[in-house]
Amino acid sequence: MTNSDLSEQIDDLAGRRQLFGFTIGYWMLNIIEMFERMAYYSVRSVVAIYIMQADDAAGLHFTAADKAQIYGLWFAFQSLLPTFTGGFADRYGYKKMLFVSITLNVIGYILMGTLHSLGGFTFGVIVLASGTAFFKPAIQGSLAHNMTKGNSSLGWGIFYWVVNIGAAIAPMLANVVRTELGWQALFFIAAGIMSLNYLMLFTFRDFASGADKSEGMLKVLIRTLKNLGDMRLVTWLLIMSCFWLMMYALWDLQPNFLTDWNDSSDVAHFIDKVSFLPDGWTAETERGLQVPQELLINLNALLIVLLVIPISILARKIRTLEAMVIGMAMATAGVLVAGLTNVGAIFLIGVACFSFGEMLTGPKKSEYLALIAPTGKKGLYLGYVNIPVGIGGLVGSHLQGYFYGNFGEKAVLAQKWLAENAEFMKGALWDGKTSTLDAATGVARTDAFLKMQEVSGLDAAAATDLLWNTYSPGTNVWLPFAAIGLAAIIALVVFAKMARRWKDMDA
């Protein structure tokens, strides 16, 4: 490290103005993250419906397998690419990488709103995901240089709180925009929100990373891969990958699962009785008064906004690894409760349990890597924090596509019911494969549920109950993901005990 680099670090530590125990730059970085998450979740909270929901007239009507491919690439670029972009953020500067990421995000949202073919929409997703890949290590590396070991638990907790302010506002915004203005407007508004961060870059000066500024790109890449030779770090990353595989199943699969199966009429009628809650939080559907799925899931973000800081304060004296074990257990229980029910109120109980687990595990994973990161490698190590999300999401999206496409999607199960209905098939035989349902029944996936109602004489609510009781989509879809979560808990308990022997990994 040169003398000038050392001087920069001393200036960063001692020369910046403070507000509530943190630098001004820390608070500006949190606002940048809030805008990015608001844009991101305004799209992510509902885009699963846009991509594949069979009964959304304005959607793309891709299959569960298509959605799996899109989400798999999304995770690969968004969460695996930061493994390398983290080192670049340390080397070339955090603000430069933030500018690049903001630009890619804006372009990505616009492409997703204007391209409707499978290839075109997927390309837009890849551009957006690449922007996020540059954003994450740059913002988190900057934040790490604004915290000490003494305030890091609270600092990461506040960061997670601000993230979820954006995440809590976004689904409510998405609900209004997509119903009143349409899907394209939603993508364009997300691009506009992200553009606000160009202005935010002028509110602080960059933070010295302490990294060698003379390194070329190839040397940065080699250093990135070299650090992944530590099998202890790799083991932790793989354990966390199993956990995030389960977590993202709830976030990315539940929008379709809730729309297909959940009867939230109990929650909707409660909302109607509370005078100060907006009328837009309920909607009349073919199954009666329901709550849009993005608003049900939004309980997760709202609880985090209310409670993550108190929980972070309470968790300060708990080892990060032990806090993550507790969080994993609570989140796994929440996924099971939320997935095995089709009743709105019980689903919300599952979300609450899941959220408490996330509040312990989410901030602690970043805190853990920030604490064990060597000097000059904060961005690099906080790029690694995205590897579990990337692996878990990449593998999990394909598992979601398989389990939901074959055992969970209502339109597909309606086709199965038709194929197994002797009177409708009139002696024709079905080979039992999901891929041949269109040909066997002569009914397209998008028309299957309406055709089932016609054949059975049942209304939408009764037909949904019949499929739920006949095919048990909750059990068939969610038990495999909960089993993976349980395996991750057991593995992390073992790792936490072994980490006590390793001074550099014990945190």
N, C-alpha and C positions, 0 to 999 in steps of 0.2 A: 504494500500500500504506500503511495507517495505521501509527502508531507502535505501537499495541497488537499488530497483526499481526506487526510486526518483532520485538517483544519475545517473542511466542509462538515464533517461529522460532528465536531465539537460545536460548530456554529448551529447545526441543526438541533443539537441537544439543549444548548443553553441560550441561544439567541432568539428563539421564537416566542411570540406572545402566548400567554396561557388564558384559557377560559374553562372554568369548572374542572381544573386539574389536567386538562389536555390542551395541546396546541391548537391555534386557530386552524392550521392546515388539517388537523385531524377532523374537525367539524365540517370543513368544506368537502373533504373526501367522503364523509358520510352522506352529505347531500347529493354528491355525484352518484353514489351508489343507490340512493333512494330513487332518483330519476331513472337510472338504468333499470332497476327492478320494477318500477311502475310501468315502464314501457314493455318490459319483458313479460311480466305476468298479465298485463292486459291482453296479450296475445296467447301466452302459454296456458292460461286458465280455461280457455274456450277453444283453442285451435284443434284439439282432438275431435270436437264435434264437427268443426268445419271440414276436417280431413276425411272422416269415415262414417259419420252418423247417417244411417240409411234413410231416416225420415226427416232430415233437414233439407228443405227444398233448395236452398241457396248454397249448399255445401258442395264439396268436390266428389263425394261418394266413392272414395277409394276404399279398398278392403282393409281388414285388420292386418293382413300381411304387408300391404303397402305402407300402412301407418308404422308398422314395425321397422321397415326399411328406412323410412324418413327419420324416425326417432333414433334409430341406431346410428345413422350418419350424423344427426344432430349432436348426440352424445360424444361420438368419436372426435368431431372437430371441436366442440365446445369444451370438453372436459379432459381429453387426452392431449390435445395440442398445447395447453398451458404447461405441460411437462417441459416443453422447449421454450415457449414464449416467456416463461418466468425468468430464465437466464438472460434473455434479451432485454427484459425490463430492467434488470440490475445493470446490465452493460451499457445500454443506450439511453436510459433515462425513463422514469415513470411517466412523466407528462407526455413525452413523444409517443409512447405506447398507448396512452389513453386517447390521444388525438386519433391515432390510427384505428383504434377499436370503435370509437364513436362513429367515425365515417363508415366503417364496414357495417355497423349495426343499422344505421339509417338506410343505407343501400339495401341491406337484407330485408328490412320490413317492407320497403317499397316493392321489391321484387316479389315477395310473398303475396302482396295484395294485388299484383297485376298479372302474374303468371299462373295459369290454371291447369296446365298439363302436369302429369306426375314428374317428369324430368325438370320442367321449369320451376315448379313450386319447390322441389327438392333442392335445386340450385340456390334459390333464395334462402332456404333454411341453412345451407352450408355457408353462405356469405355471412348471415347473421351469427351463426355459431362460431365462425372464425373471428369475428369481431369480439364476441364474448371471451374467446380464448386469449386475446391480447388484453382484454379489460381486467379479468380476474386477478392475475398475478401483479399487474401494475397497481391496481387499487389496494390490494391486500399487502403488497410489499411496502407501499407508501405508508399504510396504516401501521405496519409493524415497526417502522422507524419512528413512530410517534407515540410508542408505548414502552413501558418498562416492565420488568417482571412483577413489580409491585402493583401495577394498575392494569395489567394485561387482561385479567379475568373480567374486570368491569369494562375495559375498553372493547374487548371483543363482544361482550354482551350488549353494549350500547350499539355497536355496529350491526349486530344481528337484529336489534330492535328497530333501527332505522331502515334496514333492509325490508323488514316486514311492515313498516308503515307504507312503503311503496307497494308491497305485495298485498296489503289489506285494501288499499284504495283501488287497485287495478281491476279486480273482478267486478266490483260495483260499476266502475267506469265501462268495462267491457260489456256488462249486461245491458246498460243503457244504449251504448253505441251500436252494438250489433243488432239490437231489436228495432232501434229507431232509424239508424243511418245505413246499416248494412255492413257486411264483412270487410269490403275494401276500405271503408272509412276507418275501421278499427286499426288496420295495418298502417294507414297513413297517419293517424293520430299517435300511434306508438312511435313512428319515426319522428314526429314533431316533438314529443316529450324527450326523446333521446337527444335531439338537437340542442336542448337547453344546456347540456353539459359542455358544449363549446364555450359558452359564456362562463361557466364555473371554472374552467381552466385558467382564467385570468385572476382568480381570487387568491391564489397562493403561489409561492415559488417552489420549484422541485426539491425533492429530498435526496441527499447524498446516500447512495446505496453502500458505499465502501468497497464496491467491486472494482476489479482491474479494468480501467477504461481503454486499455490498449489491446484487449483481446479481440480477435476476429470472430466472425460468425461460427466458423468450424471449431475453433477452440471452445467457444461457449457451448456448442452442441456436445463436444466430447466431455466437457466437465459435467454437463447435465446427466449424461449417460453413466459417467463414472460414479456419481453419487448414488445411482440406483443399483450399484453393486453391493451396497450394504443390505444383506439379507434380512436383518432385523427390521429395517425400514420397509423393505418390500413385503415382509410378512404382515406388518401393520396395515399397509396399503391394501393388501388382498383381503384382510379381515374386514376392513371398512368398506371394501367393494361389495361384499355380500350384504352388508347392512344397507348401503345406498341402493342396491338392487331392489330390496324390499321396499324402501322408502319411496322410490320413484314409481313403483307399481301403484302406490296409493295416489300419487299426484297425477300420473299420466294415464292410468287405466280407470280410475274412479269416475272421471267425467263421462265416459261412455257407459260405465256400469250403472252409475246413478241415473242417467237419462233413460236407460233401458229398464231398470228394475226397481229403483227406490220409490216407495210411496211416501212422499213427504207432506201429505195432506194434513197430518197432525201438526207439523211445524207451521204450515201455511195458515191454518186456522188460528193458531196462536198469534202469529204475526198480525193477522187481520184484527184481532181483538186489542192489540196494543196500538193506541192511537198515534203515537209519535214515530212509528216505523213506516217507511215509505211503501206505498201501494205497489211500486215496481218490484218489490221483493217477493211477490207471488205472481203466478201466471196461470191462467185457465188453459188446461190441456185436455186431450181426449180422455185422460184418466182422472179428470177433475182438477181442483185447485192444487197446484204444486209449487215448490220453491225451486228456481233454477239451480242446476248443479254447482255453478261457480260460486253462488252465494252460500250454499251449504258447506262446501270445502273451505270457504273463506273464514270460517270459524278458526281454522288453524292459524292464519295470519293475525286475526284479531286477538286471540289469546296470547300470542307471542308479543304483540305490541304492548299488551297490558302487563305481562308477567315476566318477560325474559330478563329485564334488569334486576328485579328482586331475586329471581332465581340465580342469576349470575353472581349477585352479592353473597347469597347463601352458599353458593358452590365454590367460593374463593378458596376455602381451606381443604377442599376435597381434591385429591390427586386427579389430574385430568383423565387418566386412563380409567380410574374407578368411577368418575362421574359419567364417562361414556358407557360403561357397562350398565349402570342404572338406567341411563337414557335409552339404551338399546332395548332393555327388557320392557320398559313402559311403551316404547314405540311399537314393538312387536305385538304386545297385547292389544294396542289400539288398532293396528291393522286387522287383526283377527276380528275384533268386535265390529269394526266398520264394514268389513268385507262379508261377514256371514249373515248380515241382516238385510232386509228390504224395507225396514221401517225407519222413517226419517229421524225421529228422536233418538233411537238407539245408535244410528249412524253418528250423530253428533257426539254422543258419549265416547264412541270409538275415536273420533277426531280429537276430542279433548285429551284423552289418554295419550294418543300419538303425539300431540303437540307438546305435552309436558316432557315426553322423551326426547323430542327434537330440540327443546330448549336446553337440555343438558348436553346432548351429543353434538349438535350443529356448531355452536361457538367453540366448544372444547377441541374439536378436531383442528381448527385453525390455530387456536392457542397452543396446542401441543406441538405442532410443527414450527410455529414461531419461536417457542421456547428452546427447542433442540437444534434450531438452525444455527450453523456457524456464522461468524461475522462476515458480512459481504455476500451472504447467500439467502437473505430473507425472501426476496422475490422468487429465487429458484425453489426454495423449500415450499413456499406458499403457492407455487405452481404445481408442486406434487400433490397438494391437498385436493386437487381436482381429479387426480388419477382414479381414486375410488368411485367418484361420481361418474367418471367416464366409463370405466369398466363395468360398474354396476348398471349404469343406464344402457350401455351398448348391449350387454348380455340380457339384461332384464327386458329391454324393448322387444327382443325377439321371443323371449319366453311369454311376454304379454300377448304378442301377436299369435303365438301358438295356442296358449290356453284360452284366450278370449275368442279367437277366431273359430276354434273348434268346440268349445264347451261353455262359452259365456254370452256371446252376442245374441240379442233377442231375435234379430232378423234371421240369423242362421238357425237358431233353435226352432223358429217358426217354420222354416223350410224342412227341418228334420221332422217336425210334427206332421207336416203335410206328407212327407215321404213315407212315414210310418202309418198313415191313415189309410186303411184298406179301401174305404169307399171313395176317397179322393183319387187314389192312385189307380183304382179299377184294374187290379191284377198286375200292374207294372212293378218291377222289382228295382230296388235301390241297392247299390253295392256297399253302402255304409260309409262312403268317403265324403267328407265335406266338399271336396273339390268337384264332385259330380252332382251336387244338389240342384243346381240350375237346370241341367239337362234332364235329370230324373223327374223333377216336379213340373218343369215347364214354367216355373215362376221365378222371376228375378229376385235377388236378395232385397232390393229396395221395395218390392211389392208383397213380400212374403207374409208380413204380419197382418196386413189388411186382408189378404187372401185367407189366412187362417181364421180371422174373425168371421169372414163370410161363410166358410165351410163349417165352422163350429157353432155359429149362431151366438157367439159370446161378444160382449162389448170389450173395449180395450183393457179395462182394469181386470176383468175376469179372465181374459185370454192371457194377460201377463202373469196372473196368479197360477194359471194352469201350467204354463211353461216353467215357472219358478219351481213349482212342486214336482213336476215331472222330471226335470233335468238337473236340478240342484246346482245352478251356476255359481252361487256363492261359495259352496264347498269346493267345487272342482277348480275354481279359478284362484281362490285366496289361500287355501291350505299349503300349496307348494311354496308360495312366497313367505308365509309365516315360518315354515320349516327352515328356509334359508336364513331368516332372521335369527332363529334359535341357534343355528350352527355358528353364526357370527358372535353371538353372546358368549357361548362356551369358549370359542377360540380367543376372544379378547380377555376373558378371565384368566386363561393360561398365560397369555402374553403379558398382562399386567403384573402377574406374580414374578415372571422371569425378568421383567424390566427393572425390578428392584435391584438386580445384580449389576445393571449397566448404568453407570453414572450419567453417561451422555444421553440415555434414552428414558431415564426415570424422571417423570414430570407429572 
